Amino acid sequence: MEQRTFGKTGLEVSVVGFGGAPIGVLETEQSTVEAILDILLESGVNLIDTAAGYRGSEEAIGNAVGRRRDEYVLVSKCGQAFEDLPGEAWSAELITATVDRSLQRLQTDHLDVMLLHTCDQEVLERGEAVEALAQAREAGKIRFAGFSGDNQAAAYAATLDEIAVIQTSINVCDQANIDRVLPVARDHEIGVIAKRPLANAAWKDLNDQPGFYAGYAETYTERLAWMDVTPQDLGFEENEWAEIALRFTLSADGVHTAIVGTTNPDHVSANLAAAARGPLSEDEVGRIRIAFFEAQSEKGEDWLGQT
């Protein structure tokens, strides 16, 4: 598994990471979570991403691989309010309590990265949330602070001294952050996690999408239809959209790892095999980018990154 230096963190991360949202939201059996994570770790995947807001995900990951803590880079997210935690959203009190709860759930004494989970730029500018993460870092509870989000808020976050990692949407149907966020991230040596690299399988019929994906899948499905590009146009077989999508995301300059969530161990091998084939060619990337720009122009819209 190829590894890339994770910006100024100095960590080495696998180009494919595990996204922990589906296992929680879709209430995946613990034995299945264990099977998926064991396969990934044995295959060289070393970044695991989750969030306090992904119901059951932190607990499942902690129970599955807490005993193997030194084998992976652990990322979680915080900032949103919870009924069982004190403090308002984005307050220092809430963030501190969320960090402490995440450590317990994930069965560890530290997180490698804690991200603010999609707040707006105004919250970042107030500074309390970022400072709370800085204090958690000073206390040894986290190693690096970061931000998960899109568009101008993500570009702004990348300029902040306390921020070392950005997680942002980058895929065939969500290309705005390639131009608006990645250049700033490169300039500031930010570690970049690409989320939704498979574009929520926008090539599938919406009726085949689980409810968890419905909102994002609908937008991405509409965009892909307007783009009017097929795998055959790119020199691939009709059933190879997933490989194209993942390799497109990994082709973006400044992306260090792309997190893929799954509840099916059988999908793991296919994703790893696709990543092993490396980035798409410049011509293939160019065709997808042109299709995106022409489609949004024809639609008369500015296709921003989905938060």
N, C-alpha and C positions, 0 to 999 in steps of 0.2 A: 504494500500500500504506500503510494507516494505521500510524503510529508512535506509541509511547507512551514517556514518560519513565520510565526503568528505575530507579525508586526513587532512593535517595541516591547512586547511581553517577553520575547526571546524563547517562548515555548515552541516546540515542534508539534504540529497537529496534522492528522491525516486529512487528505483532501475530501473525504467523505466522513461526516459525523452523523451521530444518531439524534434525531429530533423526537423528543419525548411527549409531544402533545397527544398523538393518537392513542397511545397505550393507556393514558389516563382518561381522556374524554370518552373513549369507546370501551372503557372498563375491561381491558384485556386481562385474561387469566394470568396469574402470577407465573405459572409454569411456562407460558408462552413468552412472557417478558424475559424470563431467565434464559430461555433458549435463544431468543433474538440477540440479547446482549452478549451471551457467551460466544455465539458465532462471530459477532462483530469484533469483539476483543481478540479472539483467536486469529482473526483475519487482518489485524493491524489497525483497525479503527480505534482511535484513542480520544475522541471528543464526544461527550454526551451532554446534550442540551435538554433542559427541562424548565419549569417555571412554577412558582407558588400557585399560580392560577390554573394550572393544568390538573384538574381534579384527580388525585390518586397517583399522579405520575412520579412525584418525588419519592413517595413511600415505596412504590413498586421498584424504582431504580435502586434505592437504598437496600431493599430486601434482596434484590437480585445480585448486585455486584458490590455492595458495601465492603465485602471482605477483600475485594480486588482493587481497593481505592487507589493504590499507587500506580495502577496501569492506565489511568485515563485522566484527561483534562475535563473537569466538571464545571458546567455552566448552568446557572439558574437565573431567574428574573424576579423582580419585586417592584413594589410601589403602589400597586392597586390595593384598595381597602378590602378587609375581610371582617365578617361579623365576629369572629372569635379572636381578633387581634386588636390591640389598642391603637388609637391614632387615626387621623384622616389620611386619605390618599396622598402619597408623595411627601408625607411629613417624616421628619427624622425618627419620631417615635415609632411609627408604623414600619418604616424600612428596617430599623434595628430589630424590632420584634420578628419581622419576616425572615431576616437573615438567620436569627437564632433558631426559628422553627425549621427552616430549610436544612440547617446543619443537623438537627435532630432527625428529620425525616430521611435525609440522605445518608445517615450514619457515618458522618465524617466530622473532623474538627476544623475543616476549612473548605471553602469553595475556591476554585481557580479563578472564576469570573462570576461576578454578579452584575446583571444588567438591569437598568431601569426599563420597565416593561411598557413601552409605547406611551410615554407622556408627550405633551406638546412642548414647543420651544419655550413658551412662557415659564413652564415649570423648571426647565433647565436654567433659564436666565435668573430665576429667583435664587437658585443655588443651594437651597436646603437639602434637596434630594441627593444632589451630587456630593455635597459635604458629608451627608450621612454615610454614603458608600466609602468616602475617603476615611472616615473614622472607623468603619468596619475593617478597612484595610490596615489601618494603624494598629488595630486590636488583634490582627492576625486571623480574623474570621474569613476574609477573602484576600486573594492575591492581587486581583485587578478589578477595576470598576469599568462598566461599559453602559451602552445604550442600545435598546432594541427598538427600531422604528424606521421611518422612511422619509424621503423627500427632504425639505429644508431643515426639519428638526434633526434628522440624522446628520446632515452636512454640518449643521451648527455644533452638534455634540462632538463631532470628530475634531473640532478645533480646541476643545477644552483640555486643559493640562491634566486634569484628573481622569480623563477618559482614555482607556487603552484599547477598547474593543467596541466594534459596532456590529450589530446584527441587522440585516436589511434585506428586503425582497429583491431578488434578481433571478429572472427566468425568461423564457422565450416570450411570454406574454406580459412581462413586467420589467421593462428595460430602462425606465427613467433613472433609477439609481446608478446605473452604469455611468451615466454622464453627470449626475448631480451630486452623488455621494462618493463614489470610488476615487475620483481625482483628489478630493479633499483628504480622504483617508490615506491615500498614498503619500501625500505631502506631509502628513503628520504621523506616518508610520503606525497607523492604526491596524490592529488585527481585525479582519473582516470575516464574519460568518454570513453566508448567503442562506436565507430562508426561502422555503417554497421552491426549491430548484426544479421540481417536477411539475410546477405550474398547476398543482392540484389535478393532474391528469385531465387537462382541458380538452383533450382529444376524445374523451369518453362521452357517451350520452349522459346528460344530466340525471336521468332516471337511474343510472348505475352508480351515482355518487352517494356516499353516506351523508347523512344530515350534517355531520360535523364540517364537511367541506363545502356545503351548498352555497354559501354566500360568495366565497372566493371562487369556487368553480364556475359559478354563473358568469361572473365578470370575465374570468379568463377564457371561458368557452366562447363568449361573444367576441372577445378580442381575436382569438385564434381563427375564428370563422372569417372575420374581416381581413385578417392577414393573408388568407387564401394561399397558404404554402403547405405542401405535403412532404412526407418523408421521401417520396420518390423524386420530388424536385431537388432534394439535397443529396440524392444518390443512395438512399437507404431503402429498406423494405417498409411496407405499409405498417407493420406492427412494431416499429422501432422508435416510436415517438419518445418513450421514456429514456432510452439511451441518448437520443439527440438532445433532449431537454437537459439532462444532467451534464452532459459534456459541454453544452453551450454555456451553462452557468460556470463551470470550471474553467472556461476559456476567458472569462472576464478578468482583465488586468487589475489585480488588487484583491481578488477573492482568495482567501486562504483555505477555507473549508466550506462545504455545502452540507447542510443537515437534512437528512432524509428520514422521515418518520414512517414506520410501518407496524402493522400488527400481525404480519404474516412472515414467518421465517423463510418461506420459499422465495419471497421477493428480495431477500438480502443478497443472495448470490448474484442475481441479475444486476442489481445496482452496483455491486463491487466489480463485476466483470465490465460493466459499462465504463466506470471510472478508470479502470486499468487501461482502457484504450486511449486515454489521454484527451486533451482538448480537441475540439473540432478544428478543422482547417480554417485558415483566414477566409477562404472563399465561402465555406459553409456558414461561418459566423456572419459574414457580410450579407449573405442572402437573407438570413433571418432578421438581421437588423434593418435592412432595407424594407422588408415586408412589414415590420413593425411601424417604421416611420411613415410609410406610404398609407398604411391602414388608418393610423390615427389622423393623418391629414385628410384622408377621404371622409372619415367620420366627423371631422371638424372638432376634435377633442384633444385635450392634453392628457395622455394616459399616465397619470401619476402612479407612484408605487402604492400598493395597497397596504394600509397600516394594519 
